[in-house]
Amino acid sequence: MSLNIKNERTHGLVRRLADLTGQSQTAAVEDAVARRLAEVEALASAGRIDAQWADVERLLVEYRSEVTPDDRARILGADADLYDEHGLPR
């Protein structure tokens, strides 16, 4: 079987994932695809499979994993500066 991916960014991501996990590039791709497929199938079984929703869910998971507690505190602090205790603009 053959899979020919002609995208430098994808190649770089696969190399990076393989390096970080110690897997071969093939194993890294297989693992990543299997995980994404499981994620999409879970959404499908919950009746929420449209592609845009799946992308939004993926982006939210990615965002939440990258936001630190300090980031969260700064975000909430910014909201407090912009809105009063009733949620109205200051």
Buried (B, 14 or more C-beta within 10 A) or exposed (E): EEEEEEEEEEEEBBEEBBEEEEBEEEEBBEBBEEEEEEBBEEBEEEEEEEEEEBEEBBEEEEEEEEEEEEEEEEEEEEEEEEEEEEEEEE
